[in-house]
Amino acid sequence: MAKVVRRGVVGVAAVAVLGAVTAFAVGGSGGGVRAEDGELAAGASVSPLDGDSPAVRNLDPALLAALRSAAADARAQGIELRVTSGWRSRGYQQRLLDAAVARYGSLEAARRYVNTPEKSAHVSGKAVDVGPTDADDWLNRRGARYGLCQVYANEMWHFELLTTPGGHCPPQLPDAAG
């Protein structure tokens, strides 16, 4: 069974965007958390070492290795890096998108925060959201050492493997809509 740790606020933006959308999707749909879909309870996180959680276990192996290396180095500096969202099934991604459309009023507005299942790097296991905020900050400053880059300017917690370790991250996109 996956060890889930509840932590404080992951970040104001995370709670306002993905956290609110996730809470709406879980609570609004009448369903509970679907761990097999990669879903974590609202406000929960798991260790990058947690092999039981599909959100971690189904990440791309190269991304997971880079994430685990970064987490070990962060921990040595007193920073606890946690996975707040990792791999997601197509169904879970669609539920997040549907909830975002309901929240923001249109697909266009929702796409600034949640990608479609066809375009989401979470569905392919090539994206990971981390927290808490001090871990986001640590990884934003040091992620390129591991090949990990913040992709979207409006999501300080979303990372993908976009460069070789020690390389340079590409310019950030404004948001998930590009």
N, C-alpha and C positions, 0 to 999 in steps of 0.2 A: 504494500500500500504506500502511496506517495506521502511523504511528510510535507505537510502544508503549514507554513508559518504565517501568521497574521502579523503585519507590521503596521507602523504608523502610516501616515499619508505618504504615498509614493511621490507625489508632486502635485502641485495645484493643477497644472495642465492635465496630468494623467487622470486625476480624479474628475476633472471637469469634462474631459472628452471620453477616453476609452472607459474609464471607471463608470461614468454615468451611462454610457451606451451599454456596457456589459450588465450593469445592474438593471437597466430597463429591459434588456433582452431576456435576462433570467427571470426577473420578477414579472415583467409584462407578458411573457409568453405562458406563464403558469407552470413552467418547468423548472427543474432544479439544475444544478451544475452537472454537466455531462463531461466527466473527466476523460472518457474515451475520445471525445472530440478535441481534446487539448484545452478544454475550458478549466479555468481555476475560479474558485469562489471570489466574488468581489472583494478587493482589498487583500487577497492572499497572494503569496509568492512561494516559489520553490527554489531550492539550491540548484545551481548548474550541474551539480554532481548527482542529482536525483534521477536515477535510471528507471524508476518506477513510473514517473509521470510522463504520459504521452507528449505533453507540451515540451518536455526536454528530450525524451528518448527519440522522438521522431524528427529532431532537428538534423539538418544536413551534417554529416560527420565532420567536415572541415570547419564549419561554423561552430559546432559544439566544441571541438578541440581548441579553437581560438578563444572561445568564451571561457572555457575552463582554465586555460592558461592565464587569461586576464583576471579571472576571479581569484586565482591563487596569488597573483602579484598584488591585487587590490587588498586581499585579506592580510598580506604581510605588512601592508601600510595602514591597517586598521579600518579598512572599508569592506563592508559585507555586500557583495554584489548578488542580487537575487533575480530570478526570472519571474516577471510579472505576467508575461504572455510569450509563448513560443510557437511551436507548430500548432496549426489549427486545421481542423477538417473543413472541407468546402461548406458543409452545412452550418458549422459554427460561424464561419466567416460570413455566410449569407445572413444568419440571424443578427450578427453585429451590424451589417450593412442595413438591414431592414429596420433595426432599432434606431440607427443613425438617421435614416430617412424620416422616420416618425418624429424624432427629436428636432431635426433641423429643417424639416418641411419640404425637402426636395432631394433628389438623388445628387444633383449638382453640389448642393451645400454639404451633404453627407460625405461625398467623395473627398472633401478636404481632410477628413479624419479617418475614413475607413475605405479601404479598397474593395473592389469586387473580388469574388472568389477566383475569377479567371486571372486577375492581375496581382493578387496579394502574394507577397513573398513569404508570408506566414504559412500559407497553404502548401507551398513547396518545401517548407522547412528551412528556408534561407533567410529568415528574419527572426529577431528576438527582441522583446521589450524587457528592459531591465529597470531595477529600482533598488533601493530608494533613491531619492534625489542626489545624495552625496555619491552614490555609485554611478548615476547618470553623468554627473559632473566629472568624476574620475575617469570614466570611460571616454567621454567626449574629448578630454585633454590627452589621453594616452592610447586610445583605441587603435590608431594607425599602426602602432608598434606590433599589434596582433592581426592587422588586416581588417579590423572592425571600424566601421564608419557610421556616423549618424547620417541618415538618409534625408530626413525631412526637417526643415527649419522649425516647424511647429510641433515636432515630436522629439524632445531631447532624449527620450527613452528608447527609441527605435533604432536598432543597429543591424547592419548587414555586412557580410564579408565582401568588401568592394575594392580592396587593394592587397598587394602582397605585404606580408609583415615588414614594417619599417618604411613602407611606401607612403604615398600621399593620397588622402581621401579626395574623391571628386567633389565638386561644389554641391552643396545641399540643394535639393528641390524645395520649393516653397511649402508644399504639402503633398499628400498622397495623390491628389489629382494631377500633380505635375506642374 
